[in-house]
Amino acid sequence: MIPQNVVNIEKKGNIEGAVFHIFYPNLNTAFLFDRDLVTPIIWGSKNIVMTNLKKIDELMKVDKTSKVRIYSYILSPEGYRKIDMYNGPIETIGKYIRRY
C-alpha cells in the first residue's frame, strides 16, 4: 500500500526545473512530479497536493513571482491524457489552476 499525503524528502530543495506534471489516477488522488517523472514530489489526496503546489516556491527556494508551467493529466481508459496547462507565477496558481 502506498502511504498517503507524503512530501518526498529527496525532493525538498532538489526540484528540477520549473515544469511540473500533476497526474490524477482517480477523483481523490494526485501525484506531482517535476521533470524527473520517476520520483514524485508529493502524492496523496488531491487537496493536499494542490495545497503544497501553491507553496512550491518554498521547496524550490525561489520567489513567489517565479514563473512555472504545470501540466495536468487524468486517467482515461486509453491511459493518461493531458487536460490542462498553467503557465504563470507561483503566487497565482490557486486562482487559475483547475481541480479535478
One Martini backbone bead per residue (centre of mass of N, CA, C, O) as a GRO file, in nm:
protein
  100
    1MET     BB    1   0.097   0.036   0.022
    2ILE     BB    2   0.051   0.370  -0.028
    3PRO     BB    3   0.127   0.644   0.107
    4GLN     BB    4  -0.021   0.934   0.227
    5ASN     BB    5   0.064   1.251   0.215
    6VAL     BB    6   0.362   1.292   0.064
    7VAL     BB    7   0.676   1.436   0.108
    8ASN     BB    8   0.961   1.420  -0.061
    9ILE     BB    9   1.277   1.443   0.078
   10GLU     BB   10   1.448   1.433  -0.190
   11LYS     BB   11   1.298   1.713  -0.307
   12LYS     BB   12   1.395   1.899  -0.101
   13GLY     BB   13   1.572   2.137  -0.274
   14ASN     BB   14   1.545   1.924  -0.559
   15ILE     BB   15   1.422   2.075  -0.794
   16GLU     BB   16   1.353   2.029  -1.144
   17GLY     BB   17   1.279   2.302  -1.255
   18ALA     BB   18   0.949   2.465  -1.392
   19VAL     BB   19   0.815   2.181  -1.450
   20PHE     BB   20   0.492   2.030  -1.409
   21HIS     BB   21   0.315   1.721  -1.299
   22ILE     BB   22  -0.030   1.613  -1.290
   23PHE     BB   23  -0.174   1.317  -1.158
   24TYR     BB   24  -0.507   1.157  -1.206
   25PRO     BB   25  -0.622   0.839  -1.121
   26ASN     BB   26  -0.851   0.986  -0.954
   27LEU     BB   27  -1.074   1.182  -0.761
   28ASN     BB   28  -0.859   1.174  -0.485
   29THR     BB   29  -0.584   1.162  -0.651
   30ALA     BB   30  -0.230   1.272  -0.654
   31PHE     BB   31   0.061   1.355  -0.864
   32LEU     BB   32   0.381   1.518  -0.827
   33PHE     BB   33   0.602   1.641  -1.080
   34ASP     BB   34   0.880   1.688  -1.236
   35ARG     BB   35   1.103   1.619  -1.484
   36ASP     BB   36   1.114   1.374  -1.292
   37LEU     BB   37   0.905   1.095  -1.366
   38VAL     BB   38   0.993   0.894  -1.119
   39THR     BB   39   0.991   1.113  -0.878
   40PRO     BB   40   0.791   1.230  -0.656
   41ILE     BB   41   0.705   1.501  -0.459
   42ILE     BB   42   0.389   1.435  -0.435
   43TRP     BB   43   0.132   1.237  -0.260
   44GLY     BB   44  -0.231   1.198  -0.269
   45SER     BB   45  -0.435   1.408  -0.190
   46LYS     BB   46  -0.542   1.658  -0.393
   47ASN     BB   47  -0.552   1.882  -0.175
   48ILE     BB   48  -0.262   1.850  -0.073
   49VAL     BB   49  -0.120   1.890  -0.341
   50MET     BB   50  -0.231   2.177  -0.398
   51THR     BB   51  -0.123   2.312  -0.144
   52ASN     BB   52   0.180   2.249  -0.213
   53LEU     BB   53   0.186   2.387  -0.491
   54LYS     BB   54   0.143   2.681  -0.376
   55LYS     BB   55   0.438   2.612  -0.207
   56ILE     BB   56   0.681   2.554  -0.416
   57ASP     BB   57   0.883   2.784  -0.350
   58GLU     BB   58   0.999   2.646  -0.093
   59LEU     BB   59   1.118   2.393  -0.240
   60MET     BB   60   1.280   2.577  -0.462
   61LYS     BB   61   1.394   2.850  -0.356
   62VAL     BB   62   1.188   3.088  -0.444
   63ASP     BB   63   0.995   3.317  -0.571
   64LYS     BB   64   0.651   3.381  -0.618
   65THR     BB   65   0.715   3.521  -0.915
   66SER     BB   66   0.781   3.271  -1.035
   67LYS     BB   67   0.775   3.076  -1.312
   68VAL     BB   68   0.539   2.823  -1.421
   69ARG     BB   69   0.465   2.487  -1.541
   70ILE     BB   70   0.143   2.308  -1.567
   71TYR     BB   71   0.049   1.974  -1.602
   72SER     BB   72  -0.254   1.793  -1.666
   73TYR     BB   73  -0.370   1.455  -1.578
   74ILE     BB   74  -0.594   1.194  -1.684
   75LEU     BB   75  -0.751   0.898  -1.639
   76SER     BB   76  -0.808   0.672  -1.898
   77PRO     BB   77  -0.866   0.396  -2.087
   78GLU     BB   78  -0.595   0.491  -2.268
   79GLY     BB   79  -0.484   0.669  -2.043
   80TYR     BB   80  -0.310   0.941  -2.017
   81ARG     BB   81  -0.440   1.284  -2.036
   82LYS     BB   82  -0.438   1.599  -2.133
   83ILE     BB   83  -0.628   1.886  -1.972
   84ASP     BB   84  -0.398   2.097  -1.874
   85MET     BB   85  -0.251   2.444  -1.850
   86TYR     BB   86   0.002   2.627  -1.670
   87ASN     BB   87   0.128   2.980  -1.707
   88GLY     BB   88   0.299   3.117  -1.424
   89PRO     BB   89   0.289   3.234  -1.127
   90ILE     BB   90   0.284   3.105  -0.813
   91GLU     BB   91   0.082   3.317  -0.675
   92THR     BB   92  -0.165   3.216  -0.904
   93ILE     BB   93  -0.245   2.916  -0.893
   94GLY     BB   94  -0.520   2.916  -0.724
   95LYS     BB   95  -0.686   3.086  -0.945
   96TYR     BB   96  -0.629   2.895  -1.228
   97ILE     BB   97  -0.629   2.613  -1.134
   98ARG     BB   98  -0.773   2.315  -1.182
   99ARG     BB   99  -0.996   2.084  -1.040
  100TYR     BB  100  -1.059   1.707  -1.039
   0.00000   0.00000   0.00000
